[in-house]
Amino acid sequence: MTTTTKYIFVTGGVTSSLGKGIIAASLAKLLQAQGYRTTIQKLDPYINVDPGTLNPYEHGECYVTDDGAETDLDLGHYERFLNVPTSQANNVTTGRIYQSVIEKERRGEFLGKTVQVIPHITDEIKHRIQILGNSGDYDIVITEIGGTVGDIESLPYIEAVRQLKWDLGEHNALVIHLTLIPYLSAAGELKTKPTQHSVKTLMESGVQADILVCRTEHELPQDIRVKLARFCNVTQESVIQSIDASTIYDVPNLMLEQGLDTVVLKKLGLESNTPDLARWNAFLKLHKNPKSEVTIGLIGKYVELQDSYKSILEAFIHAGAENEVRVNVESIHSEYLNDDNIKLKLSHLNGVLVAPGFGERGIEGKIAAVKYVREQNIPFLGICLGMQMAVIEFSRTVLGLKMANSTEMDENTPDPVIDLMEEQKTITDKGGTMRLGAWDCKLVDGSIVKQVYNSESIKERHRHRYEFNSEYKEKIEAAGMIATGFNPETNLVEIIEIPSHPWFVGVQYHPEYKSTVANPHPLFVAFVDAALKNEKKNKGVTMTQNK
């Protein structure tokens, strides 16, 4: 524990698939494993106030925190690695910075001064960077700066870092610069020029990199490290190799081997010990040595971009390790699913997850998928929109309400089994106005979820506008779909189940947001277990038939 909060800034030049977020999370894990209270924040240079209104194809999934902040997906990595909740203060965008400064100007807080990028915007950035550090909750704050050094939109952030390094003084702040060392196969050599130019661009803004983390597909020989140290003005021990890894969860150990944590703590004037990674490595061992294998279909409409469902995919990794199972996720685009091809697409799966989303595109495919897995007794998990599709399908097929729908898709449906919350009907702004963040949920005795959570009540994160229409609850329950989770204050339905089905659960919230390496989400663990039982049952049937 330190008396003064230390700050680490992670900037980036041209980087490949393994980026600043994973390096920041891995370093934080190593520092946390040495007993330092560590958190990470992300500064995003786009002008959106938050990622809440962004299409997943633009920026991957929107991650939601307990306090209802719609944030960058990198915050998911931070939580999954550290097992510590993040908050509104952990993600700042240019849009939010400018919004705050303009609101202050309108209130007259600048006393008639001309409002400028320097000092007003940079002061606001510096203030936002130090909120977590000034809370007294953390010894070390790692700040990941989005974008690429040299981009016009990143300049105010780099200038704020320059000022903060000076303000905080020696040993209280350092800059890690992540760069790419490309390999030219035609020449058979690694090239350092992109890194040299990236560091030079950073220096032109008045910031000297203290540590280089070099993304590479090949081992960095000693002569390359010496050259980089010499040309980039860093010590040789500060040239850290970040080689391609088979899984992002290998990166903390790779950074440990390279001594990243040691050199960071040395430069910050802090004591360095051997990190306790026993629990982390136990997870890795289970993840890499599965005893069984299952295939789960992920039905969504943004499946072309894996980052659209990043938290779901990672939650399957955590739950797979917990069950000693390799979970093969088969992404299936709901827009191209129909009654004619549904059997071909889904019959071989051990379980099906219908993913969250917004808008009417692809929903009939999701409904067809729910119908098939319900009738074929395939384990099912519906998340948010996936749960709503389950209610619609059941209402249409079992209750005979052929036109049942959500008013999100059809405002004039005669049977709005999913409807807009009353308080949402007058809202015109789209950003930050949904039911967001952690909400309480009381679980019903004898339900699957009560057994899964082993608790009377839970608190899960939400991101939606439309809800189960309780006017249809009695009819739906009489037909065999039971509401097994309720918000105690509003009585809104949070969870539905079909008791006659082997494993059929739909949840209004997003369980994937709370799954971490240290605490795999119990709902995903139970769902993977149900898929494994289904796989073994099907294998037994096949073996019997073959005999």
C-alpha positions in Angstrom: 0.0 0.0 0.0 1.4 3.4 -1.0 0.9 6.8 0.7 0.6 8.6 -2.7 -1.4 7.2 -5.6 0.8 6.3 -8.5 -0.3 6.8 -12.1 0.5 4.7 -15.2 -0.4 5.9 -18.7 -0.7 3.4 -21.5 -0.5 4.9 -25.0 -0.3 3.2 -28.4 1.3 3.5 -31.7 0.2 1.2 -34.5 -0.9 -2.0 -32.7 -2.3 -5.3 -33.9 -5.1 -7.5 -32.4 -3.7 -7.7 -28.8 -4.0 -4.1 -27.7 -3.6 -1.7 -24.9 -6.6 -3.0 -22.9 -5.1 -6.5 -22.5 -1.7 -5.1 -21.6 -3.2 -2.7 -19.1 -5.4 -5.5 -17.6 -2.4 -7.9 -17.4 -0.1 -5.3 -15.7 -2.9 -4.5 -13.3 -3.3 -8.2 -12.5 0.4 -8.5 -11.7 0.3 -5.4 -9.5 -2.8 -6.6 -7.7 -1.3 -10.0 -7.2 1.5 -8.2 -5.3 -0.9 -6.6 -2.9 -1.3 -3.2 -4.6 -4.9 -1.8 -4.8 -5.1 -1.3 -8.6 -7.7 0.0 -11.0 -7.8 0.9 -14.7 -9.6 3.6 -16.6 -10.1 4.1 -20.3 -10.0 7.5 -22.1 -11.8 7.3 -25.4 -11.2 10.1 -28.0 -14.5 9.9 -29.8 -17.1 12.6 -29.4 -20.0 10.3 -28.4 -20.8 11.0 -24.7 -20.7 7.2 -24.2 -20.8 4.1 -26.3 -24.5 3.6 -25.5 -25.8 4.8 -28.9 -23.0 3.1 -31.0 -23.8 0.2 -33.2 -21.8 -2.9 -32.0 -20.2 -3.0 -35.5 -18.7 0.4 -34.8 -17.1 -0.3 -31.4 -17.9 -3.8 -30.2 -20.3 -4.4 -27.3 -21.3 -1.7 -24.9 -20.3 -2.8 -21.4 -22.4 -1.8 -18.4 -21.2 -1.2 -14.9 -23.1 -1.6 -11.5 -23.7 2.2 -11.4 -25.4 2.2 -14.8 -22.5 3.6 -16.9 -22.5 2.5 -20.6 -18.8 2.1 -21.3 -16.1 0.7 -23.6 -15.7 -3.0 -23.8 -12.2 -2.8 -22.4 -13.8 -2.2 -19.0 -15.1 -5.8 -19.3 -11.5 -7.0 -19.6 -10.5 -4.9 -16.5 -13.3 -6.5 -14.4 -12.6 -10.0 -15.7 -8.9 -9.8 -14.9 -9.1 -8.0 -11.6 -12.5 -9.2 -10.2 -13.1 -5.6 -9.1 -16.2 -3.6 -10.2 -15.6 -0.5 -12.4 -17.8 2.6 -12.4 -18.7 5.7 -14.4 -15.3 7.2 -13.4 -13.4 4.3 -15.2 -14.5 5.4 -18.7 -14.2 9.0 -20.1 -14.9 10.1 -23.6 -14.1 13.4 -25.4 -17.8 13.9 -25.7 -18.2 13.8 -21.9 -15.2 16.1 -21.4 -16.5 18.7 -23.8 -20.1 18.4 -22.4 -18.8 19.0 -18.9 -16.7 22.0 -19.9 -19.5 23.6 -22.0 -22.0 23.2 -19.1 -19.5 24.9 -16.8 -19.1 27.7 -19.3 -22.9 28.1 -19.5 -23.1 28.4 -15.7 -20.5 31.1 -15.8 -17.9 29.1 -13.8 -15.0 30.5 -16.0 -15.7 34.1 -15.0 -15.8 35.4 -18.5 -12.5 33.7 -19.6 -12.1 32.5 -23.2 -12.6 28.7 -23.0 -9.8 26.9 -24.8 -8.4 23.4 -25.2 -5.5 24.4 -23.0 -6.1 24.9 -20.1 -9.9 24.1 -19.8 -10.2 20.8 -21.8 -6.8 19.5 -20.5 -7.7 20.5 -16.9 -11.0 18.6 -17.2 -9.1 15.5 -18.5 -6.6 15.8 -15.6 -9.4 16.1 -13.2 -11.1 13.0 -14.6 -7.9 11.0 -14.5 -7.4 11.8 -10.8 -10.9 11.1 -9.6 -10.1 7.4 -8.8 -6.7 8.3 -7.4 -8.1 10.9 -5.1 -10.8 8.5 -3.7 -8.3 6.8 -1.4 -9.3 3.4 -2.7 -6.3 2.7 -4.9 -2.5 2.7 -4.7 -2.1 2.6 -8.5 -4.3 3.9 -11.3 -3.6 2.7 -14.8 -5.0 5.0 -17.5 -5.4 3.5 -21.0 -5.6 6.2 -23.7 -7.6 5.1 -26.7 -6.7 5.8 -30.3 -3.2 6.2 -31.7 -0.5 8.7 -30.9 -0.4 11.4 -33.6 -4.2 11.2 -34.2 -5.6 14.8 -34.0 -8.4 13.6 -31.6 -5.8 12.1 -29.1 -3.7 15.3 -28.8 -5.6 16.8 -25.8 -5.1 13.6 -23.9 -1.4 13.4 -24.6 -1.0 17.0 -23.6 -2.9 16.3 -20.3 -0.5 13.4 -19.7 2.5 15.7 -20.3 1.2 18.2 -17.7 0.3 15.5 -15.2 3.7 13.9 -15.4 5.2 17.3 -14.5 2.5 18.0 -11.8 2.8 14.7 -10.1 6.6 14.6 -9.9 9.3 12.0 -10.3 8.4 8.4 -9.4 4.6 9.2 -9.3 3.8 8.7 -12.9 5.1 6.9 -16.0 4.2 6.2 -19.6 4.0 2.8 -21.2 4.0 3.0 -25.0 2.6 0.0 -26.9 3.9 -0.4 -30.4 4.1 -2.9 -33.3 7.3 -4.6 -34.4 6.3 -6.0 -37.8 8.0 -9.0 -39.4 8.7 -8.8 -43.1 8.6 -12.3 -44.4 10.2 -11.4 -47.7 13.2 -9.9 -45.9 13.1 -12.4 -43.0 13.5 -9.6 -40.4 11.8 -7.6 -37.7 11.5 -3.9 -38.4 11.9 -1.3 -35.7 11.1 1.9 -37.8 7.4 2.0 -36.9 8.3 2.0 -33.2 11.0 4.6 -33.6 8.6 6.9 -35.4 5.8 6.3 -33.0 8.1 7.2 -30.0 9.3 10.3 -31.9 5.7 11.4 -32.5 5.0 11.0 -28.8 8.1 13.0 -27.9 7.0 15.8 -30.3 4.1 16.2 -27.9 6.5 16.5 -25.0 6.0 13.0 -23.6 8.9 10.6 -23.2 7.9 6.9 -23.1 9.4 5.2 -20.0 8.6 1.7 -21.1 8.1 0.1 -24.5 5.8 -2.9 -24.9 6.5 -4.3 -28.4 3.8 -6.4 -30.1 5.5 -9.0 -32.2 4.9 -12.4 -33.8 8.5 -13.4 -33.3 10.9 -13.3 -30.4 12.8 -10.1 -30.1 16.6 -10.8 -30.3 18.9 -8.9 -28.0 20.3 -6.7 -30.8 16.8 -5.4 -31.6 16.2 -4.6 -27.9 19.5 -2.7 -27.7 18.6 -0.8 -30.9 15.2 0.1 -29.6 16.6 1.2 -26.2 19.2 3.4 -27.9 16.9 5.0 -30.4 13.9 5.4 -28.1 15.7 6.7 -25.1 14.7 3.9 -22.7 16.7 1.4 -20.7 17.1 -2.1 -22.1 15.1 -3.6 -19.2 12.3 -1.3 -20.3 11.9 -2.9 -23.7 9.2 -5.5 -23.1 8.3 -8.1 -25.7 4.6 -8.9 -26.1 4.5 -12.0 -28.3 1.3 -13.5 -29.8 -0.5 -15.7 -27.2 -2.9 -18.6 -27.6 -5.3 -16.9 -25.1 -5.5 -13.4 -23.6 -5.3 -15.1 -20.2 -1.7 -16.1 -20.9 -0.7 -12.4 -21.1 -0.2 -11.8 -17.4 2.3 -14.7 -17.2 4.1 -13.5 -20.4 4.4 -10.0 -18.9 5.7 -11.5 -15.7 8.4 -13.4 -17.6 9.4 -10.2 -19.3 9.6 -8.3 -16.0 7.0 -5.7 -16.9 5.7 -5.4 -13.3 9.3 -5.3 -11.9 10.4 -2.4 -14.1 7.2 -0.5 -13.5 7.4 -0.8 -9.7 11.1 0.2 -9.8 10.4 3.3 -11.8 7.5 4.2 -9.4 9.8 3.7 -6.4 7.7 0.8 -5.0 8.7 -2.6 -3.6 8.5 -5.5 -5.9 7.5 -9.0 -4.8 6.6 -12.3 -6.5 2.9 -12.0 -7.6 0.5 -14.6 -6.2 -1.0 -16.0 -9.3 -2.0 -19.4 -7.9 -5.7 -18.9 -8.5 -5.2 -17.4 -12.0 -2.9 -20.3 -13.0 -5.4 -22.9 -11.6 -8.0 -21.4 -14.0 -5.5 -21.5 -16.9 -4.8 -25.1 -16.2 -8.5 -26.1 -16.3 -9.0 -23.9 -19.4 -6.2 -25.6 -21.3 -6.9 -29.1 -20.2 -10.6 -29.8 -20.7 -12.0 -33.3 -20.2 -15.0 -32.8 -22.4 -16.3 -30.7 -25.3 -19.7 -29.0 -26.1 -20.9 -26.9 -28.9 -23.2 -24.0 -28.1 -25.0 -21.9 -30.7 -24.9 -18.1 -30.3 -27.8 -16.7 -32.1 -27.3 -13.0 -32.8 -27.5 -10.3 -35.5 -24.0 -8.8 -35.0 -22.1 -12.1 -35.2 -19.7 -10.9 -38.0 -17.8 -9.0 -35.3 -16.7 -11.2 -32.4 -16.4 -8.1 -30.1 -20.1 -7.5 -30.4 -20.6 -10.4 -27.9 -17.3 -10.2 -26.1 -18.5 -10.6 -22.6 -20.7 -13.6 -23.5 -17.7 -15.3 -25.2 -15.5 -14.7 -22.2 -18.2 -15.9 -19.8 -18.3 -19.2 -21.8 -14.5 -19.5 -21.3 -14.9 -19.0 -17.5 -17.8 -21.4 -17.3 -16.0 -24.0 -19.5 -13.0 -24.0 -17.2 -15.3 -24.4 -14.2 -16.9 -27.5 -15.8 -13.6 -28.7 -17.3 -15.2 -28.4 -20.7 -14.1 -26.8 -23.9 -17.0 -24.7 -25.1 -17.1 -24.3 -28.9 -19.2 -21.3 -29.7 -20.9 -21.5 -33.1 -22.0 -18.0 -34.2 -25.3 -18.1 -36.2 -26.8 -15.0 -37.8 -30.4 -14.8 -36.9 -31.3 -12.9 -40.0 -30.7 -16.0 -42.1 -32.5 -18.5 -39.9 -36.0 -19.7 -40.9 -38.3 -22.7 -40.5 -36.7 -24.3 -43.6 -33.1 -24.4 -42.4 -33.5 -24.4 -38.6 -33.0 -28.1 -38.1 -29.9 -28.1 -40.3 -28.5 -25.1 -38.3 -29.4 -26.2 -34.8 -29.9 -29.9 -34.5 -26.3 -30.8 -33.8 -25.9 -28.2 -31.0 -25.7 -29.1 -27.3 -27.2 -25.8 -26.2 -28.4 -22.5 -27.7 -28.0 -18.9 -26.4 -30.1 -16.2 -28.0 -28.2 -13.0 -27.6 -29.3 -9.5 -26.7 -29.8 -6.7 -29.3 -32.0 -3.9 -30.4 -34.4 -3.4 -33.3 -36.5 -5.7 -35.5 -33.8 -7.0 -37.9 -33.3 -10.8 -37.4 -35.9 -11.3 -34.7 -38.0 -13.8 -36.6 -34.9 -16.0 -36.9 -34.4 -15.7 -33.1 -38.1 -16.7 -32.5 -37.6 -19.7 -34.9 -34.5 -20.7 -32.9 -36.4 -20.5 -29.6 -39.3 -22.6 -31.0 -36.9 -25.3 -32.2 -34.9 -25.7 -29.0 -38.0 -25.5 -26.9 -39.7 -28.3 -28.8 -36.5 -30.4 -29.2 -35.5 -30.1 -25.5 -32.2 -28.4 -26.2 -30.8 -26.4 -23.2 -31.6 -22.7 -23.8 -30.4 -19.4 -22.3 -32.0 -16.2 -23.5 -30.4 -12.9 -22.5 -32.4 -9.6 -22.6 -33.9 -9.6 -26.1 -33.3 -13.4 -26.1 -35.6 -13.7 -23.1 -38.2 -11.4 -24.8 -38.1 -13.6 -27.9 -38.8 -16.6 -25.8 -41.9 -15.0 -24.3 -43.1 -14.0 -27.8 -42.5 -17.4 -29.3 -44.3 -19.1 -26.4 -47.3 -16.7 -26.7 -47.6 -17.3 -30.4 -47.1 -21.1 -30.5 -48.5 -22.3 -27.1 -51.1 -19.6 -26.3 -52.1 -19.2 -29.9 -51.7 -15.5 -29.9 -50.4 -15.5 -33.5 -49.7 -11.7 -33.6 -48.0 -11.5 -30.2 -45.0 -9.3 -30.3 -42.9 -6.5 -28.6 -44.0 -3.0 -29.2 -40.4 -2.3 -30.1 -41.0 -4.4 -33.3 -44.7 -3.7 -33.9 -46.3 -0.7 -32.2 -49.7 -1.9 -33.3 -49.5 -5.5 -32.1 -52.8 -6.7 -30.6 -50.9 -8.7 -28.0 -47.9 -6.7 -26.7 -46.5 -9.4 -24.4 -43.3 -7.3 -24.3 -44.0 -3.6 -23.9 -42.3 -0.3 -23.1 -42.1 0.7 -19.5 -44.6 3.5 -18.7 -41.8 5.9 -17.6 -40.0 5.3 -20.9 -42.9 6.4 -23.1 -42.2 10.1 -22.9 -38.4 9.8 -23.4 -37.0 11.2 -26.6 -33.2 11.1 -26.0 -31.7 7.7 -26.7 -28.4 7.9 -24.7 -28.3 6.8 -21.1 -32.1 6.7 -20.7 -32.7 2.9 -20.5 -33.0 0.8 -17.4 -29.3 0.6 -16.7 -27.0 -0.8 -14.0 -27.5 -3.2 -11.1 -31.1 -4.0 -10.0 -32.3 -6.3 -7.3 -34.1 -9.5 -8.2 -36.0 -11.9 -5.9 -35.9 -15.5 -6.9 -38.8 -18.0 -6.6 -38.4 -21.2 -4.5 -38.1 -24.4 -6.5 -36.8 -22.6 -9.6 -33.7 -23.4 -11.7 -32.3 -20.0 -10.9 -32.8 -20.3 -7.2 -30.8 -23.5 -7.3 -28.2 -22.0 -9.6 -27.6 -18.9 -7.5 -28.2 -20.6 -4.2 -29.6 -17.3 -2.9 -33.0 -15.7 -2.0 -32.1 -12.6 -4.1 -29.5 -11.4 -6.6 -28.3 -8.1 -8.1 -27.7 -8.1 -11.9 -26.9 -5.5 -14.5 -29.5 -4.3 -17.0 -29.5 -2.5 -20.3 -33.0 -2.3 -21.9 -36.2 -0.3 -22.4 -38.8 -3.0 -23.0 -40.2 -5.4 -20.3 -42.3 -8.5 -19.9 -45.9 -7.2 -19.9 -47.3 -8.5 -16.6 -50.9 -8.3 -18.0 -50.1 -11.5 -19.8 -48.4 -13.2 -16.8 -51.3 -15.3 -15.6 -52.1 -16.7 -19.1 -48.5 -17.4 -19.9 -47.9 -19.1 -16.5 -51.1 -21.2 -16.9 -49.7 -22.5 -20.2 -46.4 -23.6 -18.6 -43.9 -20.7 -18.8 -43.2 -19.5 -15.2 -41.9 -16.2 -14.0 -39.2 -17.1 -11.4 -37.5 -13.7 -10.7 -39.0 -10.3 -9.9 -37.7 -6.9 -9.1 -39.0 -6.4 -5.5 -39.8 -2.7 -5.9 -41.5 -2.6 -9.4 -42.6 -6.3 -9.5 -41.3 -6.4 -13.1 -40.5 -9.9 -14.3 -36.8 -10.5 -14.6 -36.6 -14.3 -15.3 -38.7 -16.9 -17.0 -38.4 -20.7 -17.1 -40.2 -23.7 -18.5 -40.2 -26.4 -15.8 -41.2 -29.1 -18.2 -38.1 -28.5 -20.3 -34.7 -30.0 -19.3 -33.1 -26.5 -19.0 -34.9 -23.4 -20.4 -34.1 -20.0 -18.8 -34.6 -16.5 -20.1 -33.3 -13.4 -18.1 -34.0 -9.8 -18.7 -30.6 -8.7 -17.4 -27.0 -9.3 -18.7 -25.3 -12.0 -16.6 -22.2 -12.0 -18.9 -21.2 -8.6 -17.5 -20.4 -10.1 -14.1 -18.5 -13.2 -15.1 -14.8 -13.0 -14.1 -11.8 -15.4 -14.0 -12.1 -15.6 -10.2 -15.9 -15.8 -10.2 -17.4 -17.5 -13.3 -21.1 -16.5 -13.5 -23.3 -19.3 -12.0 -25.9 -19.0 -14.8 -23.3 -19.7 -17.4 -21.7 -22.4 -15.4 -25.1 -24.1 -15.0 -26.0 -23.6 -18.7 -22.7 -25.2 -19.8 -23.3 -28.1 -17.4 -26.8 -28.6 -18.9 -25.2 -28.5 -22.4 -22.7 -31.2 -21.3 -25.5 -33.4 -19.9 -27.3 -33.0 -23.2 -24.2 -33.9 -25.2 -23.7 -37.0 -23.1 -27.3 -38.0 -23.4 -27.2 -37.6 -27.2 -23.9 -39.5 -27.4 -25.6 -42.3 -25.4 -28.5 -42.4 -27.7 -26.2 -42.5 -30.8 -24.1 -45.3 -29.3 -27.3 -47.3 -28.6 -28.6 -46.7 -32.1 -25.3 -47.9 -33.5 -25.4 -51.1 -31.5 
